């Protein structure tokens, strides 16, 4: 793991002028199990370490419940369940919650840990293999890039929920 909170990953060594000519994307890196994921930093409103989550009856399995964040009721989604990732270890006692603005809807996502801010050159992001996205109903994997010690999966949170799931969220938070 890097010593700094921000790391830049590029395909080749570049001069600062080259970096200015290309699109640099900042991501918040996070993990679920051993997998590394990223979300565009512009979507992240805040990151909280833990908050009491209130369960909501008859909600989809991946919705953990709601939290009260400074007077705002925000639905919280267990991202591991939403992505159907196998759980090898017990749930974290003190989970991280990414608070994201998704199409003007504030939603929390539980992740195992938040790692660091990454700076990625957009041209280093490879599209996901067709075999991977063929079975995904909503195509929420934006791409994959090499971050040195592993691959990072860039998620498109605008597409992570299906239309009927968005309607269920609206019902939960009262919109």
N, C-alpha and C positions, 0 to 999 in steps of 0.2 A: 504494500500500500504506500502511496506517496506521502511525503512529509507535509506537503502544502495542501491547502483546501482547494486550490484551482490548478488543474493540469491541462496542458494543451496537447492534443494528439493530432498529428498530421501524417500524411502518407510519406512525405520526404522532408528533409531539412529545408526550411524556407527562410528567406530573409523577411524582415518586418514589412518591407514594401510588398512582397508577394502575399503576405497574410492580409494586408489591407485590400488587395485586389480580389480576394476570395471571400466568400461568406463564412464567417465564424459563428458557430452556434454554441450557446451556453446551455448546458444541461445540468440538472440535479441528478446525481447518481444515487441509486438505492439498490438494496438487495432483497431478494426473497429466496431463502435457502442459500444455495451456492451460486445462484444466477444473478447477474448484474443487469440492471435496467437503467434507463434514463428517461427524463421528461424535460421538455423545453422549460427553461427557467422562467420564461415569461408567463407560464400558466400557474406557477407556484405563488400562492399568496403568503403562506407561512408554513413552517414545519413545527409541530408540537411533539413533545416527548410522550405524553400520555394525557388522557382525559377520561373521566367517567363516562362510559357509553351506556345509554339506556336502550334496551331491546325494544323493538317494535313488533307487535303481534302480526302474524300472517305476512311478513315481509319475505322477499326472496332469500334463499339460503346465504348468498354472498353479502347481504346487507347486515352488518353487525348491529346497527341501531342508529341512534342520533346522539350528538353531543351539543352542549350549550357552550358556544364560543362567544364570550362577551355579549350575551343577550341574543345571539343568532342561533337558531336550531339548524344544525348541519347534519345531513345524512352521512354515515360512515360505511364504506365498503371494504370488506376484507379482500384485498387484491389477490392474495394467494388463492382464495376460493373462486374469485371471478375468472382467473386465468387457468383454473383447474390444475394447479401445481401440487404435486404430491408433497405431503408434509412428513419429513423424516424425523424432525425433532418436535418437542413440545412447543406450544405457542410461547412467544416472548412474554415475560411477565410485565415488561414495560415497553409496549410497542411504540413505534414512531407513526405519526399520522401526517401525511402530506395533505395540506389544504390547497386544493386546486380550483381555479376558475375555469369551468368547462362550459363554453357557450353561455356565459353570464349566469351559470348555476354553480354555486360554491358547494363542493363535495369533498369529504375527507376519504383518504385511502390509507389503510393500514399496511405498512411494510415492515420487514424485519429490521432494517437499519437504513439510515441515510449515510452515504459514504462521503461524497465530496462534490464540488462544483467542477464540471469538466468543460473544457473548451475544445470543440470538435470542428474541424474544417468540413463543411457540408459535402464536399466532393469525396470525402473518405467514408461516407455512409453508403453502404451497399444495400440494394433492395433485398428483402428477405427472399429466400429460395421459394419458387412456386410450390414445391411440395409442402412447405411449412404453412403457407397461407391458404392453400386450396381447401383445407378443412375448417378454416375460421370463418364463421358466419359474418363477421363485421370487419375483417381486415384491419385489426388494430395494431399490427406490427408495422411501424413505419420503415424500419431498416435495422441493419446490424453494422457495427463498426468494431475494429480492433482497438483495444485500449491498453495494449501491452501484455498484461498478465492474463487477460481473458477477452472474450467478446462481450460487447454491451448491446443489449436489445433496446432499441429506441421505440417507446410506445406512443401511439397516437391516442391520447385520452379523449379526443373529440369523437372517436369511433369505438371506444371501449364498451359502451353500453348500447344495447339495441333500443329501438324506438319504444317498445312496450316497457322495457326496463326504465327508461327515462320517465315514462308516464307513472310508473310505480313510485319513483323518487319524488315526483311532483306531489303525489298523494301523501307521501310521508312528511314532506316539509311544508305542506299546506298551500302550495302554489296552485 
